[in-house]
Amino acid sequence: MKKSKSKAPDINELVREVADIPLMMFTRIRFAMFDRGELTPPLVSALMMLRDMPDGLRMSDIAKRISSTMPTTTGIVNRLVERDLVVRGDDPNDRRVVTVKLTEKGKKAGAEFEKHVQNVWRPVVVGLNNEEKKQFLVLIRKIKTLISEEAKK
């Protein structure tokens, strides 16, 4: 019996399927925090970006990472400061540079959001068998790397 070569999936179909995932998950996640009026998606994006940066980030780095202008980023940071989720600081090496760092309250808000995200994803991942979980982890890591590399271009 001849082995048939499986045809590679259509790239457009693959892109459509991948594009559906963030929309589906966002719909479920947004009820966790956004619809309660606590945080908006841009505020959460900034919080989550800062969670792994104990020394904070420069305003310009935040703007680049969220693909935003400096005035828009300033507005986001202002709202986070008003909510006592971040503090602004000066860079000791360059007085022109403004850094942004999470407060304890900001760390807790980020952890709460992350918990909500995990609660949304957990049933999905639990539905995979062990081999699928391994494959999924490899693919997710590769996709994250490719996204990071693309963002640097």
Order of alpha helices (4+ residues) and beta strands (2+ residues): alpha-alpha-beta-alpha-alpha-beta-beta-alpha-alpha
